[in-house]
């Protein structure tokens, strides 16, 4: 399943090892994110380390895993879809994820209830939704 993953999902996986992290490395998902997320991780590394209580080495390993399982898309590939996404995005901060989803013709993985309920152009799946879907996939195999 092709999905655009939002930053909050990645931060959730970084903060707590669990199902979110397992989903990120699942073979069931093909994940994409805006390239700027990697820049944000570097920019806020010290705050992230403080909040997650991870070592720099552990954080570096996490970022390497992200690069392995998530395809990071350059802004130039997203920009042509931003105007349309801005028109229906409930929050300007979410526009880039919606624009990337438009570009890829995919859904978005986000636990943002507002994003899910206040627009109907892009399907938004929560972590809970994905767990249910992947369990269904495994039962049908």
C-alpha positions in Angstrom: 0.0 0.0 0.0 1.4 3.4 -1.1 1.2 6.1 1.6 2.5 9.5 2.4 3.7 9.5 6.0 3.4 12.6 8.1 6.0 13.9 10.5 4.0 13.1 13.6 3.9 9.4 12.7 7.7 9.4 12.4 8.1 11.2 15.7 5.7 8.7 17.4 8.0 5.9 16.2 11.0 7.7 17.4 9.6 8.4 20.8 8.2 4.9 21.5 9.2 1.6 20.0 6.1 -0.3 19.1 3.5 -0.8 16.4 4.2 2.5 14.6 7.8 1.6 14.2 6.9 -1.9 13.1 4.5 -0.5 10.5 7.2 1.8 9.1 9.5 -1.2 8.4 6.6 -3.4 7.2 6.8 -4.9 3.7 3.1 -4.1 3.4 3.7 -0.4 3.1 5.5 1.7 0.5 6.1 5.0 2.3 6.9 8.5 1.0 7.6 11.8 2.7 8.7 15.3 1.7 12.4 15.6 1.6 12.3 18.6 4.1 11.5 16.1 6.9 15.1 14.9 6.8 16.3 18.6 7.1 13.9 19.1 10.1 15.3 16.0 11.8 18.8 17.4 11.5 17.8 20.9 12.5 16.0 19.8 15.6 18.3 16.8 16.5 19.2 18.1 19.9 15.6 18.7 20.9 14.6 15.3 19.6 17.4 13.6 21.5 16.3 15.4 24.7 12.6 14.4 24.3 13.3 10.8 23.2 16.2 10.1 25.5 18.1 8.5 22.7 21.8 8.7 22.1 23.2 10.4 19.0 24.3 7.0 17.7 20.8 5.6 18.2 19.2 8.6 16.6 21.6 8.2 13.6 20.6 4.6 13.2 16.9 5.6 13.3 17.4 8.1 10.5 19.3 5.5 8.4 16.4 3.1 8.9 14.0 5.9 7.8 16.0 6.5 4.6 15.9 2.8 3.9 12.1 2.4 4.3 10.8 5.9 3.3 11.3 7.5 -0.2 11.9 11.2 0.4 10.5 13.3 -2.4 12.1 16.7 -3.4 10.0 19.8 -3.0 10.2 20.5 -6.8 8.0 17.3 -7.4 5.5 18.5 -4.8 5.2 22.2 -5.7 2.9 21.7 -8.7 0.3 20.2 -6.5 0.5 22.7 -3.6 -2.0 25.2 -4.8 -4.7 22.5 -5.1 -3.8 21.0 -1.7 -3.9 24.5 -0.1 -7.5 24.9 -1.4 -8.8 22.0 0.7 -6.2 21.5 3.5 -7.7 22.2 7.0 -4.3 23.3 8.2 -1.6 25.0 6.1 1.1 22.8 7.7 -0.6 19.7 6.2 -0.7 21.0 2.6 2.6 19.6 1.7 1.5 16.1 2.7 -1.7 16.4 0.8 0.1 17.8 -2.2 2.5 14.8 -2.2 -0.5 12.5 -1.9 -2.0 14.2 -4.9 1.3 13.8 -6.8 1.5 10.1 -5.9 -2.2 9.3 -6.1 -2.0 7.9 -2.6 -3.4 8.1 0.9 -1.8 9.8 3.9 -0.8 8.1 7.1 -1.6 10.5 9.9 -3.3 10.4 13.3 -4.5 14.0 12.8 -8.2 13.8 13.3 -8.8 17.3 11.8 -6.9 16.2 8.6 -9.1 13.1 8.3 -12.5 14.8 9.0 -12.2 18.3 7.6 -11.3 17.4 4.0 -12.5 14.7 1.6 -10.1 14.9 -1.3 -7.3 12.6 0.1 -7.9 9.4 2.2 -6.3 9.7 5.6 -5.5 6.5 7.5 -4.5 6.4 11.1 -2.1 4.0 12.7 -5.1 2.1 14.0 -6.6 1.9 10.5 -3.4 0.5 9.1 -3.1 -2.1 11.8 -6.6 -3.3 10.9 -5.9 -3.3 7.2 -2.5 -5.1 7.5 -4.1 -7.8 9.7 -6.8 -8.3 7.0 -4.0 -8.6 4.4 -2.2 -11.3 6.5 -5.5 -13.2 7.0 -6.2 -13.2 3.2 -2.7 -14.6 2.3 
